[in-house]
Amino acid sequence: MRLSKLFGKTQREMPAEGDTISHQLLIRAGMIHQLATGIYSYLPLALRVLKKIENIIRNEMDKADGQELSMPVLQPLELWQKTGRDTSFGKGLFSLSDRRGRTLILGPTHEEVIADLVSKNAQSYRNLPLLIYQIQTKFRDEPRPRGGLIRVREFVMKDLYSFDIDEEGLNQSYEKMLSSYRNIYSRCGLTPMLVTADSGAIGGKDSHEFMVTVESGEDEIIYCDNCKYAANAEKAESIKAKVANDKPLPLEEVATPGKTSIFEVANFLKIPQSQILKAVFYIADRKLIFIVIRGDIEVNKAKLKNILHCSELRLATKDEVITAGVVAGSASPVGSSGLKVIADNSVTTGVNFIAGANKADTHFKNVNYPRDFKVELTADIALARGGDNCPNCSGKLLSIHGIEVGHIFKLGTFLSDKMGAFYTDVNGISRPAVMGCYGIGLGRLMAAVIEHSHDDKGIIWPQAIAPYQIYLCPLHLENSEVKTDAEKLYAKLKAQGIEVLFDDRGESPGVKFNDADLLGVPIRVTISPRTLEKRSVEVKWRGEEISQLVPLRETVQKLKKFIRQ
């Protein structure tokens, strides 16, 4: 491909809208263009990368006995109502009406569709196990699209679905996909961390995410170097340290004039925040919920949502709290009535806590659970943090940020039950197929590669997914010898099936070298009057500083060898 003809222009300036390295570099390299928030066009260079990732994924899925098909983007709302996931996905669903007034969904995922399909085409144990996948466009109305391709509203995803006769079969399919995913990431130049994850709106009992650890990552990973425990912050657990071993003392009031926040109360009473019981209010499916948690710990919204089994969960506004008769800044579970109270199990880790007294400028001291207040449920609803104690060993937890590049789920039978995906076993008994699902977002994977592999000059593509293998960079094209030899080399490389991006522009050496580095093509081949004095070309790998001279007559064979290596 001649660079002068390539659709898409490089930019020198940092784009104002780029909020991650990959976003900035993809825009500067002329690879993507934003049409609307979270909606992007892939220009030719980016599409070449995307297709190579797609081919790697397809190759690994086929090796694992996956069968490729294609399912409709448009899905009847009734399918989602049948499983109840229209409620769990909520506002994340894009919907539209056809001319008959029937509501259709733009598919964010295809569990309902595939379960319906399997229910009509695989009705015997002899048809299972099944591994069925597609590479398809998905739509999700993300509330906060960000990071360029990292969180978008329209994206291409590989989604594979497994159907087995029992849990043992599901475990085997799951392990097979774990192995396939590791192969995919390795071929794309990545070694992600496998972490336990929350299943979210997809559902199921167990799930894992593959995380590329980078500073720009939107996800927090909590892990232990000692026992290798690792989980997404939404799922992570920790052992909460005991804060006191004193004997319970009598409950009494203490004046706290004008002190309403945990920070203010702790400073005023000269106690640690861990000695205070914090009141937090949420709206769960339009109902006010009173949460009690230790003052030094934050509520984990994902854990709370799972425990409440609600579809929508958000923090209550100040007006909503006041309307419920709560004294803001001094709310207390002691004497509380008419509200559903949920407590984090941190309330059991100490005695003689400080808590609100349900009246202004006043708190209780020596509050003890369950002596002084009752709750509907006590559970782990806390956000685990680096520095907490590991739930599996004596080690301390650490924290790092990452980008999710894949999510796999053990769905079990809840979807197949509702969608009628049953099979007849060897004894003639009808049973629901045991399902799993396994997803990779291709655009996000491409962005994660850039976040992991770049420098201050631009992208550094791994050879397997680079848009081109060679960046042919002739300098001073007004020199007839340079022009002639560059054209001959370009023709020879193309004849050998080597992918070449030929910078045939009449730009200065500085501009050409800067663009070569920005675009990140693995091997740069430079022809100039200086190299031709030795009848050679200069060959340089993108990620290395040192270059080497290669005789012009040996260039094609040498480059083929480099590419193979």
C-alpha positions as CSV (number, residue, x, y, z in Angstrom):
1,M,0.0,0.0,0.0
2,R,1.3,3.4,-0.9
3,L,1.1,5.8,2.0
4,S,0.2,8.7,-0.3
5,K,-3.0,6.8,-1.3
6,L,-3.9,5.6,2.2
7,F,-7.2,6.9,3.6
8,G,-6.6,8.5,7.0
9,K,-4.1,11.2,8.0
10,T,-1.6,11.2,10.9
11,Q,-1.7,14.1,13.3
12,R,1.2,15.8,15.1
13,E,-0.9,17.3,17.9
14,M,-2.4,15.4,20.9
15,P,-6.2,15.2,20.4
16,A,-8.1,17.0,23.1
17,E,-10.7,14.2,23.3
18,G,-8.2,11.4,23.9
19,D,-8.5,10.3,27.6
20,T,-6.2,7.2,27.3
21,I,-2.9,6.5,25.5
22,S,-4.6,4.1,23.1
23,H,-7.3,6.6,22.3
24,Q,-4.8,9.4,21.6
25,L,-2.5,7.2,19.5
26,L,-5.4,5.6,17.4
27,I,-6.6,9.1,16.6
28,R,-3.1,10.5,15.8
29,A,-2.3,7.5,13.7
30,G,-5.5,8.1,11.6
31,M,-6.9,4.7,12.6
32,I,-10.3,5.6,14.1
33,H,-12.8,8.4,13.9
34,Q,-15.5,9.2,16.3
35,L,-19.0,9.6,14.8
36,A,-20.8,10.1,18.1
37,T,-20.1,9.4,21.8
38,G,-19.0,5.8,22.0
39,I,-19.4,5.1,18.2
40,Y,-16.4,4.9,16.0
41,S,-15.4,4.3,12.4
42,Y,-12.4,2.0,11.8
43,L,-10.2,3.4,9.1
44,P,-8.1,1.0,6.8
45,L,-5.1,0.6,9.2
46,A,-7.3,-0.2,12.2
47,L,-9.5,-2.5,10.2
48,R,-6.4,-4.5,9.1
49,V,-5.4,-4.9,12.8
50,L,-9.0,-5.9,13.7
51,K,-9.2,-8.5,11.0
52,K,-5.9,-10.1,12.1
53,I,-7.2,-10.3,15.7
54,E,-10.4,-11.8,14.3
55,N,-8.5,-14.4,12.3
56,I,-6.4,-15.4,15.4
57,I,-9.6,-15.7,17.5
58,R,-11.3,-17.7,14.7
59,N,-8.3,-20.0,14.4
60,E,-8.2,-20.7,18.2
61,M,-12.0,-21.3,18.4
62,D,-11.9,-23.7,15.5
63,K,-9.0,-25.6,17.1
64,A,-11.1,-26.0,20.2
65,D,-13.9,-27.5,18.1
66,G,-16.0,-24.4,18.0
67,Q,-18.5,-24.1,15.2
68,E,-19.0,-20.6,13.7
69,L,-22.4,-19.3,12.9
70,S,-24.1,-15.8,12.6
71,M,-27.1,-14.7,14.6
72,P,-29.4,-11.7,14.0
73,V,-28.5,-8.3,15.6
74,L,-32.3,-7.7,15.9
75,Q,-33.9,-9.7,18.7
76,P,-37.5,-9.8,19.8
77,L,-38.0,-8.2,23.2
78,E,-40.1,-11.2,24.2
79,L,-37.0,-13.4,24.3
80,W,-35.5,-11.1,27.0
81,Q,-38.7,-10.9,28.9
82,K,-38.8,-14.7,29.0
83,T,-35.5,-14.8,30.9
84,G,-36.1,-11.6,32.9
85,R,-32.8,-10.1,31.6
86,D,-34.7,-7.2,30.0
87,T,-34.9,-5.9,33.6
88,S,-31.3,-6.8,34.7
89,F,-29.9,-5.1,31.6
90,G,-32.3,-2.2,32.0
91,K,-31.3,1.0,30.3
92,G,-28.3,-0.7,28.7
93,L,-30.6,-2.2,26.1
94,F,-31.1,-0.3,22.8
95,S,-34.6,-0.9,21.6
96,L,-36.8,0.1,18.6
97,S,-40.2,-0.6,17.2
98,D,-40.9,-2.0,13.8
99,R,-43.8,-0.9,11.6
100,R,-46.2,-3.3,13.4
101,G,-45.3,-1.8,16.7
102,R,-43.4,-4.8,17.9
103,T,-40.4,-3.9,20.1
104,L,-37.0,-5.2,19.1
105,I,-33.7,-5.2,20.8
106,L,-30.3,-4.4,19.3
107,G,-28.4,-7.4,20.7
108,P,-25.9,-6.6,23.5
109,T,-25.3,-10.4,23.7
110,H,-26.9,-13.5,22.3
111,E,-27.6,-16.0,25.2
112,E,-31.4,-15.9,24.6
113,V,-31.0,-16.3,20.8
114,I,-28.5,-19.2,21.0
115,A,-30.6,-21.0,23.7
116,D,-33.7,-20.7,21.5
117,L,-31.7,-22.0,18.5
118,V,-30.2,-24.9,20.4
119,S,-33.6,-25.8,21.8
120,K,-34.8,-26.5,18.3
121,N,-31.7,-28.2,16.9
122,A,-30.0,-30.2,19.7
123,Q,-32.5,-32.2,21.7
124,S,-30.5,-35.4,22.5
125,Y,-27.5,-36.1,24.7
126,R,-25.9,-37.3,21.5
127,N,-25.9,-33.7,20.2
128,L,-23.8,-32.5,23.2
129,P,-21.4,-31.0,24.0
130,L,-21.7,-28.1,21.7
131,L,-19.4,-25.1,21.3
132,I,-21.0,-22.5,19.0
133,Y,-19.6,-19.0,18.3
134,Q,-19.9,-15.9,16.2
135,I,-18.0,-12.7,15.6
136,Q,-20.7,-10.1,15.6
137,T,-21.6,-6.5,16.2
138,K,-23.1,-5.8,19.6
139,F,-24.9,-2.7,21.0
140,R,-24.9,-1.5,24.7
141,D,-26.1,1.9,25.8
142,E,-23.2,2.5,28.1
143,P,-23.9,5.3,30.6
144,R,-20.3,6.6,30.4
145,P,-18.4,5.7,27.2
146,R,-14.7,6.4,27.7
147,G,-11.2,5.6,26.6
148,G,-11.8,5.5,22.9
149,L,-12.4,1.8,22.1
150,I,-12.2,0.6,25.7
151,R,-15.8,1.4,26.6
152,V,-18.1,2.0,23.6
153,R,-21.7,1.6,22.6
154,E,-21.2,-0.3,19.4
155,F,-18.5,-2.9,19.1
156,V,-17.5,-6.2,17.5
157,M,-17.3,-9.2,19.9
158,K,-16.5,-12.9,19.6
159,D,-19.1,-14.7,21.7
160,L,-19.0,-18.5,22.1
161,Y,-21.6,-20.5,23.9
162,S,-21.1,-24.0,25.4
163,F,-23.9,-26.6,26.0
164,D,-23.1,-29.7,28.1
165,I,-25.0,-32.5,29.7
166,D,-23.8,-31.8,33.2
167,E,-21.5,-29.7,35.4
168,E,-18.5,-31.8,34.7
169,G,-18.9,-31.2,31.0
170,L,-19.2,-27.5,31.6
171,N,-16.0,-27.5,33.6
172,Q,-14.3,-29.2,30.7
173,S,-15.6,-26.7,28.2
174,Y,-14.6,-23.9,30.6
175,E,-11.0,-25.2,30.8
176,K,-10.8,-25.6,27.1
177,M,-11.8,-22.0,26.6
178,L,-9.3,-20.9,29.3
179,S,-6.6,-22.5,27.3
180,S,-7.8,-21.1,24.0
181,Y,-8.0,-17.6,25.4
182,R,-4.5,-17.8,26.7
183,N,-3.3,-18.7,23.2
184,I,-5.2,-15.8,21.7
185,Y,-3.6,-13.3,24.0
186,S,-0.2,-14.7,23.7
187,R,-0.4,-14.5,19.9
188,C,-1.5,-10.8,20.3
189,G,1.6,-10.1,22.5
190,L,-0.2,-10.1,25.8
191,T,0.0,-12.1,29.1
192,P,-3.1,-11.0,31.0
193,M,-4.0,-11.8,34.6
194,L,-6.9,-14.2,35.2
195,V,-9.2,-12.8,38.0
196,T,-12.4,-13.8,39.6
197,A,-15.2,-11.5,38.5
198,D,-18.8,-10.5,39.2
199,S,-21.2,-11.9,36.6
200,G,-23.3,-8.7,36.5
201,A,-26.2,-8.6,34.1
202,I,-25.1,-11.7,32.2
203,G,-25.8,-13.9,35.2
204,G,-24.5,-17.3,36.2
205,K,-22.7,-18.6,39.3
206,D,-19.0,-18.2,38.4
207,S,-17.0,-16.0,36.0
208,H,-13.5,-14.9,35.3
209,E,-12.0,-11.9,33.5
210,F,-8.7,-11.6,31.7
211,M,-7.0,-8.4,32.7
212,V,-4.1,-6.6,31.0
213,T,-2.5,-4.7,33.8
214,V,-1.9,-1.0,32.8
215,E,-2.0,2.2,34.8
216,S,-4.8,3.5,32.5
217,G,-7.1,0.6,33.2
218,E,-10.6,1.4,34.4
219,D,-10.9,-1.7,36.5
220,E,-9.1,-2.3,39.8
221,I,-7.7,-5.7,40.5
222,I,-7.2,-6.9,44.1
223,Y,-4.6,-9.6,44.4
224,C,-2.2,-11.5,46.7
225,D,1.4,-12.2,45.7
226,N,1.6,-14.8,48.4
227,C,-1.2,-17.2,47.3
228,K,-2.0,-15.8,43.9
229,Y,-5.6,-14.8,44.8
230,A,-6.9,-12.3,42.3
231,A,-10.3,-10.7,41.8
232,N,-11.9,-7.7,40.2
233,A,-12.7,-5.1,42.9
234,E,-16.4,-5.7,42.3
235,K,-15.9,-9.3,43.5
236,A,-12.9,-9.2,45.7
237,E,-13.1,-10.2,49.3
238,S,-10.9,-9.5,52.3
239,I,-10.6,-10.3,56.0
240,K,-11.6,-7.2,57.9
241,A,-9.2,-6.5,60.8
242,K,-10.7,-6.5,64.3
243,V,-10.7,-2.9,65.7
244,A,-11.2,-3.5,69.4
245,N,-11.5,-6.3,72.0
246,D,-13.0,-4.3,74.9
247,K,-16.0,-5.2,76.9
248,P,-19.3,-3.7,75.7
249,L,-20.1,-0.5,77.6
250,P,-23.5,1.1,78.2
251,L,-25.1,3.1,75.4
252,E,-24.9,6.8,75.9
253,E,-25.4,10.0,73.9
254,V,-22.6,12.4,73.1
255,A,-22.9,15.9,71.6
256,T,-21.3,16.5,68.2
257,P,-22.3,20.0,67.3
258,G,-22.2,20.7,63.6
259,K,-20.3,17.4,62.9
260,T,-22.0,15.3,60.2
261,S,-19.3,13.5,58.2
262,I,-17.3,10.5,59.3
263,F,-14.1,12.7,59.0
264,E,-15.6,15.5,61.2
265,V,-16.9,13.1,63.9
266,A,-13.7,11.1,64.1
267,N,-11.6,14.3,64.4
268,F,-14.0,15.8,67.0
269,L,-14.1,12.7,69.2
270,K,-10.4,11.9,68.5
271,I,-11.1,8.4,67.4
272,P,-10.2,6.4,64.3
273,Q,-12.8,6.2,61.5
274,S,-12.8,2.5,62.0
275,Q,-14.6,3.1,65.4
276,I,-17.6,4.7,63.7
277,L,-20.6,3.0,62.1
278,K,-21.4,4.8,58.8
279,A,-25.0,5.2,57.5
280,V,-25.3,5.0,53.7
281,F,-28.6,5.2,51.8
282,Y,-29.4,3.6,48.4
283,I,-32.4,3.4,46.2
284,A,-33.0,-0.2,45.1
285,D,-35.8,-0.5,42.6
286,R,-37.4,2.7,44.0
287,K,-37.1,1.6,47.6
288,L,-34.9,3.3,50.2
289,I,-32.3,1.0,51.8
290,F,-30.3,1.8,54.9
291,I,-26.8,0.4,54.8
292,V,-24.6,0.2,58.0
293,I,-20.9,-0.2,57.5
294,R,-17.7,0.6,59.4
295,G,-16.5,4.1,58.8
296,D,-13.2,3.3,57.2
297,I,-14.8,0.9,54.6
298,E,-16.7,1.7,51.4
299,V,-19.8,-0.1,50.1
300,N,-19.3,-2.4,47.2
301,K,-22.2,-1.5,44.9
302,A,-21.9,-4.8,42.9
303,K,-22.0,-7.0,46.0
304,L,-24.9,-5.0,47.4
305,K,-26.9,-5.3,44.2
306,N,-26.4,-9.0,44.1
307,I,-27.6,-9.4,47.7
308,L,-30.6,-7.2,47.2
309,H,-31.5,-9.0,43.8
310,C,-32.5,-5.6,42.4
311,S,-32.4,-4.4,38.8
312,E,-31.4,-0.8,39.5
313,L,-29.3,0.5,42.4
314,R,-28.1,4.0,43.0
315,L,-27.2,6.3,45.9
316,A,-30.1,8.1,47.4
317,T,-30.3,11.9,47.1
318,K,-30.2,14.1,50.2
319,D,-33.9,15.0,49.5
320,E,-34.9,11.4,49.3
321,V,-33.2,10.7,52.6
322,I,-34.8,13.7,54.3
323,T,-38.3,12.8,52.9
324,A,-38.0,9.4,54.6
325,G,-37.6,11.1,57.9
326,V,-33.9,10.4,58.3
327,V,-31.8,13.0,60.1
328,A,-29.0,13.6,57.6
329,G,-25.5,13.4,59.2
330,S,-26.8,11.7,62.3
331,A,-28.7,8.7,61.0
332,S,-28.5,5.6,63.1
333,P,-29.6,1.9,63.0
334,V,-30.3,2.3,66.7
335,G,-34.0,2.9,67.1
336,S,-34.5,2.9,63.3
337,S,-37.9,1.8,62.1
338,G,-39.7,1.6,58.8
339,L,-36.6,1.1,56.7
340,K,-34.9,-2.0,55.4
341,V,-31.5,-2.2,57.1
342,I,-28.6,-4.2,55.7
343,A,-25.3,-4.3,57.6
344,D,-21.8,-5.2,56.3
345,N,-20.2,-7.8,58.5
346,S,-17.7,-5.2,59.6
347,V,-20.2,-4.3,62.3
348,T,-19.1,-7.6,64.0
349,T,-15.4,-6.7,64.0
350,G,-15.4,-4.4,67.1
351,V,-17.3,-3.1,70.1
352,N,-18.4,0.3,71.4
353,F,-18.8,2.0,68.1
354,I,-19.9,5.5,67.5
355,A,-23.1,5.9,65.5
356,G,-25.7,8.6,64.8
357,A,-28.5,9.2,67.4
358,N,-31.2,10.1,64.9
359,K,-31.2,13.7,66.1
360,A,-29.2,16.7,65.0
361,D,-25.8,17.4,66.6
362,T,-25.8,14.1,68.5
363,H,-24.3,10.7,68.3
364,F,-24.4,7.5,70.3
365,K,-21.3,6.0,71.7
366,N,-20.8,2.4,72.8
367,V,-23.0,1.1,70.1
368,N,-22.8,-2.7,69.8
369,Y,-24.3,-5.2,67.4
370,P,-26.6,-7.0,67.9
371,R,-27.3,-5.7,71.4
372,D,-28.4,-2.2,70.3
373,F,-29.8,-2.7,66.8
374,K,-31.2,-5.3,64.5
375,V,-30.8,-5.7,60.8
376,E,-32.5,-7.8,58.1
377,L,-29.3,-9.1,56.8
378,T,-25.6,-9.1,57.6
379,A,-23.2,-9.9,54.7
380,D,-19.9,-8.9,53.0
381,I,-20.9,-5.8,51.0
382,A,-17.5,-4.0,51.5
383,L,-15.1,-2.9,48.8
384,A,-11.9,-4.8,49.4
385,R,-8.7,-2.6,49.2
386,G,-5.0,-3.0,48.9
387,G,-3.5,-3.5,52.3
388,D,-6.5,-5.6,53.6
389,N,-5.8,-9.1,54.7
390,C,-6.1,-11.8,52.0
391,P,-9.2,-14.1,52.4
392,N,-7.1,-17.2,51.5
393,C,-3.9,-16.8,53.4
394,S,-1.9,-14.6,55.8
395,G,-0.7,-12.3,53.1
396,K,-1.6,-8.7,52.4
397,L,-3.7,-7.7,49.4
398,L,-2.3,-5.5,46.7
399,S,-4.0,-3.3,44.1
400,I,-3.4,-2.7,40.5
401,H,-5.4,-1.3,37.5
402,G,-6.2,-3.2,34.4
403,I,-8.3,-3.4,31.2
404,E,-10.6,-6.4,30.8
405,V,-9.9,-8.1,27.5
406,G,-12.1,-11.1,28.0
407,H,-14.9,-12.5,30.2
408,I,-16.0,-16.1,30.6
409,F,-19.1,-17.3,32.5
410,K,-20.4,-20.5,34.0
411,L,-24.1,-19.9,33.3
412,G,-25.5,-23.2,34.6
413,T,-29.1,-24.0,33.7
414,F,-31.1,-20.8,34.5
415,L,-31.2,-19.6,30.9
416,S,-31.7,-23.1,29.3
417,D,-34.5,-23.7,31.8
418,K,-36.3,-20.5,30.8
419,M,-35.6,-20.8,27.0
420,G,-36.5,-24.5,26.8
421,A,-33.0,-25.7,25.8
422,F,-33.6,-29.3,27.0
423,Y,-32.1,-32.5,25.9
424,T,-33.1,-36.1,26.4
425,D,-30.5,-38.1,28.4
426,V,-29.6,-41.7,27.9
427,N,-32.5,-42.8,30.1
428,G,-35.0,-40.8,28.1
429,I,-35.3,-38.1,30.8
430,S,-35.6,-34.4,29.7
431,R,-32.9,-32.2,31.3
432,P,-31.8,-28.6,30.8
433,A,-28.5,-28.2,29.0
434,V,-25.7,-26.7,31.2
435,M,-24.5,-23.5,29.6
436,G,-21.4,-21.4,29.5
437,C,-20.6,-18.2,27.6
438,Y,-17.2,-16.7,26.6
439,G,-16.7,-13.2,25.2
440,I,-13.8,-11.1,23.7
441,G,-14.3,-7.5,22.5
442,L,-12.0,-7.1,19.5
443,G,-11.7,-3.3,19.5
444,R,-11.0,-3.3,23.3
445,L,-8.4,-6.0,22.8
446,M,-6.7,-3.8,20.1
447,A,-6.8,-0.8,22.4
448,A,-5.3,-2.9,25.3
449,V,-2.4,-4.0,23.1
450,I,-1.6,-0.3,22.5
451,E,-1.9,0.5,26.2
452,H,0.6,-2.3,26.9
453,S,2.9,-1.8,23.9
454,H,3.8,1.8,23.1
455,D,6.4,4.5,23.8
456,D,6.5,8.3,23.6
457,K,6.8,8.1,19.8
458,G,3.8,5.9,19.1
459,I,2.4,2.4,18.8
460,I,4.6,-0.7,18.9
461,W,2.5,-3.4,17.2
462,P,3.3,-7.1,17.8
463,Q,4.1,-8.7,14.4
464,A,1.1,-11.0,14.4
465,I,-1.5,-8.2,14.4
466,A,0.4,-5.2,12.9
467,P,-1.4,-3.6,10.0
468,Y,1.6,-4.1,7.8
469,Q,4.8,-6.1,8.3
470,I,7.2,-3.6,6.7
471,Y,7.4,0.2,6.6
472,L,9.4,1.0,3.4
473,C,10.9,4.4,3.9
474,P,12.8,5.9,1.0
475,L,14.5,9.3,1.8
476,H,15.1,12.0,-0.7
477,L,12.9,10.7,-3.5
478,E,14.1,13.4,-5.8
479,N,17.2,11.2,-6.1
480,S,16.5,9.0,-9.1
481,E,18.5,6.1,-7.7
482,V,16.6,6.0,-4.4
483,K,13.3,6.2,-6.2
484,T,14.2,3.4,-8.7
485,D,15.5,1.0,-6.0
486,A,12.6,1.7,-3.7
487,E,10.1,0.9,-6.4
488,K,11.9,-2.3,-7.3
489,L,12.1,-3.4,-3.7
490,Y,8.4,-2.6,-3.1
491,A,7.5,-4.7,-6.1
492,K,9.7,-7.6,-5.0
493,L,8.3,-7.6,-1.4
494,K,4.7,-7.6,-2.6
495,A,5.5,-10.4,-5.0
496,Q,6.7,-12.5,-2.0
497,G,3.4,-11.9,-0.2
498,I,5.0,-9.5,2.3
499,E,2.7,-6.8,3.6
500,V,4.4,-3.4,2.8
501,L,3.4,0.1,3.7
502,F,5.4,2.2,1.1
503,D,6.0,5.8,2.2
504,D,6.2,7.2,-1.3
505,R,5.5,10.8,-0.1
506,G,7.9,13.6,-0.8
507,E,8.2,14.5,2.9
508,S,11.3,15.2,4.9
509,P,13.2,12.3,6.7
510,G,12.0,13.7,10.1
511,V,8.3,13.5,9.1
512,K,8.7,10.0,7.6
513,F,10.5,8.7,10.7
514,N,8.0,10.2,13.0
515,D,5.1,8.7,11.1
516,A,6.8,5.3,11.0
517,D,7.2,5.3,14.8
518,L,3.6,6.6,15.3
519,L,2.0,3.9,13.1
520,G,4.1,1.2,14.9
521,V,4.8,-1.1,11.9
522,P,7.3,-3.7,13.3
523,I,10.2,-3.3,10.7
524,R,11.3,-0.1,9.1
525,V,13.4,-0.4,5.9
526,T,15.1,2.8,5.0
527,I,16.7,3.5,1.6
528,S,18.7,6.7,1.2
529,P,21.6,8.1,-0.8
530,R,23.8,7.2,2.1
531,T,22.7,3.6,2.3
532,L,22.9,3.2,-1.4
533,E,26.6,4.2,-1.4
534,K,27.1,0.7,0.1
535,R,24.3,-0.8,-2.0
536,S,22.4,-1.5,1.2
537,V,19.3,-0.6,3.1
538,E,18.9,0.2,6.8
539,V,16.7,-2.2,8.8
540,K,15.3,-1.3,12.2
541,W,12.8,-3.0,14.5
542,R,10.2,-0.6,15.9
543,G,10.9,-1.4,19.5
544,E,14.7,-1.2,19.3
545,E,17.2,1.7,18.9
546,I,19.9,-0.2,17.0
547,S,19.6,-0.6,13.2
548,Q,21.6,-2.7,10.8
549,L,22.7,-2.4,7.2
550,V,21.5,-5.2,4.9
551,P,22.9,-5.6,1.3
552,L,20.2,-4.6,-1.2
553,R,20.4,-7.9,-3.0
554,E,19.7,-9.8,0.2
555,T,17.0,-7.6,1.5
556,V,14.0,-9.7,0.5
557,Q,15.3,-12.9,2.0
558,K,16.6,-11.2,5.1
559,L,13.2,-9.6,5.7
560,K,11.4,-12.9,5.2
561,K,13.6,-14.5,7.8
562,F,13.0,-11.6,10.2
563,I,9.3,-11.9,9.8
564,R,9.4,-15.7,10.4
565,Q,11.4,-15.1,13.6
